[in-house]
């Protein structure tokens, strides 16, 4: 039986793939997420202040190829081995941040299935333990953003959309993500992940990794408290203040559930 929430067929119409529009402002720029002193050459011009990025489901082969190129570029610059192209695995979706026909950011979520999770290769005992506790897992990965764009609002919206898909549609209780040790503080500070696996070598990218975990139920009160309050809480570091208020999630949820009768959320 086919998955009623599967949205990854290449023929999915453009209007149905658009989940949100995000206005990016210069004041929201992030500092570099890495320790490196230099950045790779920019391959695209930065959009003007207040131009809108669209968050879309990756539906076509050409779009997936462009997202894969962005991932390969950013990973190669950091010295990581190739991570392969985006595929059509069950229970996996990729979201892209697009502007003027080009992809500036991409993020993938894989919901646990009999095929397993990528992080099991180096953290098998942790994944087994969480499953034994009755946790339903998902895995965030293949996160890449052009260095010309460092908007907190844009990155937060990508993560919020992935959260809605994993938690609201698939009932996931926890998200896992493997990150370079240099990036742990970024995920702890801005997205409030917690370390659950010590540093180990990841053969897929030939680089060290740390396993982080987010317990959705534990973070839900924080998300609800901060969502939509980025103007009134300028000193707050958490990305949750850029999440959309709960009442607006229905529009995104409807589109992810293939109900095109809802308007695109705009912020």
N, C-alpha and C positions, 0 to 999 in steps of 0.2 A: 504494500500500500504506500502511495506517495505521501510525503510529508506535507500537510496542509500549509505549513509556514515556510516552505522552500521558496525562495525568491531569486534564485540564481540562474534561471533560464535566460539565455542570451537575448531572447525576443522581448523581454520585459520593456514596456514603453518608457520613454524618457520621463514623461510627466509622472509616472508611477514610481520611478526610481528616486525622484527628488524628495528628500525627507525634511530638510530644513534649509533656511537661508540665514547666514550669519554675517552681520556687518562687522568688519575688522577695523579697529581703530589703532592709530599709532601709539596711543597711551597704554595700550594693552600688551606691548611687546614683552616677550620673555627674554631673559638673559640666556646665553648659551647653556644647553643642557649637558654639555661635556666639558672636560677640563682642557681640551685642546686649545692652543693659542691662536691657531689659524683655522679658517673655514674653507670648505671646498668652493670652487667657482660657482657663482649663481648661474643657473641655466635659464631662468625666467625673470622677467621684470616683476617687481612687487606691485601689487594692485594699489591704486590710490586709496587714501583714507576714505572710509565709509563705503567703499565698494563692497558688494555682497559676494560671499563664497556660498556655493551650494553644496550641501552634504547629500551624496547620492549613493545608491547601491551600485556596485560594480556589476553590470549586467552583460556587457558585450566583450568579445574577445579583444578588440582593440583597446578598450578601456582597461581591461585586466593587464594587457601587455604594458601599457604606459605606467600603471601602478607598479608592476614588477620592475620596470626600468628604474623608477624612483627608488624603490627599496634597494636594488642592487647598487645604485650610485651611492646612497647614503651609507650602506653597510661597507662597501668597498673603501670609501674614504676613511672609515674608522679602522680599516685593516681586517675586517671580518671576511671569512670565506663566503662563497656564494650561498644564497639561501633558497635558490630555485624560484620557479614562477608560481604565481597564484593558481590554484587548481580549483576543481569543482567538487571537492570532498563534501559528503553529507554533513548537514548541520553546521556549515561554515558560511559566513558572509563576510564580504569586504566592503567597507565604506570609504568613499573618496571625498576629499574636499576639492572642489573644482572652481576655477575662475576663468572665464573667457575661453572655455574649451580645453584648458590644461589642468592637470592634477597637481596640487600643491601639498597634499597630505593624504595618507592612507592608513587604515587600521583594520585588522582582521580579528574576528572572534570565532573560535571553534568550540562548539558544545560537545561535551563528552559523549562518546558513542562506543560501540564495539571496536572501532578503529583506534581508540585511545587518544592520548594527548601527546604532543611533541615533547613536553617537559618530562614525560615518563622515562625518556632515554637516560637522563642523569639524576632524576629524583624519583625513582620507582617506589621506594618505600613510603614517601610522603603522600604520593597520589593514592597508593593502596590504602593507607591509613585514613585518609579523608573519605574515600569511597566506603570503607568499612563503617564509618560513623554515619552513613546515610546521606552524605553531602552530594549534591548534584553539581558537578564541576563544569567550568568553561575555561578557556585559555585565550588570553589576549596576546596578539603577536603581530609581527610584520608591520610595526609602527614606524612610519617615516614621514618627515616633514621637510619641505624645501627650506633652506636656511634664509631665504628672503622673506619668510613668513614665520613669525614667532608669537602669534596671537594667542593669549590665554583663552579667550572666548572660543576661538576656532578649535583648539585642541580639546577644551572641555566639552564642546558640543559633540565631537567625534566620540569621546569616551562615554558621554551620556547616551548617545544613540545605541552604542554597543551594549551598554548596561540594560537599556530597555529591551533590546532583542533577547539578551541572555536571560534576564530575570523575569520580565513580564510575559514574554512569549514562551520561553522554554523552562521556566521555573528553576533556573540555576540558583544555587545558594552561595557559591563562591567563585571568584575569578583568580586564576593563577597567571603569572607572567614571569618569564625569565628576562633579566636585565643585566647589562654590564655593571660590575661593582661601582663604577664611577657614576652611574645613573640612579643608584638606590635612593639617594637623598631627594632627588627630583620626585620620584614616585611616592615617597613617604610624605614629603611636605605638601605637594600639590594635590595628590589623589588619595592620600592616607592609606596606602598599602602598608602591609606589615611583612617583615622578613620571616619566612618559614623554612628556608633551606639555605644552608651555608654555601660559600663560594665553591664552585666546582668547575671543571673544564667542560665546555660545550663543544662537542666534536662537530656539530652542524656548521658552526661559524668559526671554529678554531679560536675561541676566545673564552675568557672566564665568564661565569654567569652566577647570579644569585636569584633564588626563587622567592617571589613575593606573592602574597595572598591578600585578597579583599573578601571579607565576610559581608555579604550584601545586607543581611538583617542588622548587623552591628553598625553599619554605616548609614542605613536608611534614615535614622533620626537626624543625622548631620546633613544629609542631602536635603531633607525637607526643611530644616531650619534655615539653610543658607540659600537655597535655590532662588534665583532671580534677584538676589540682593547685592549684586556687584557694585551698583552705584552707591548704596548706603553703607557698604562695608569695605572701604578702600584699603584698609590695613590688613584685612583677612587674606591669608595666603592660599587657602584651599580653593581648588578649582570648582568645588561644589557651588560656590556663589554664582558661577556662570551657568549652572544647570538650569533648565527651564522649570518653572513651577509645576507641581503635579497636575494641575488642571489642563495644562497644555500637552502633557504626554499622550493624551488620548489620540491626538491628531497623528503623531508619529506611530503610535501603536497600531492605529487603523491602517496606515499605509504598509507597515511591516506585515500586517495580517491580510494584505491584498484587498483593502477596502478603499477605493479611490474617491469616496464621497467626502473626505475630510480635506481641509485646506492645509497647505504646507506651513509649518511653523516658521516664523521669522523673528529674529532678534536683532 
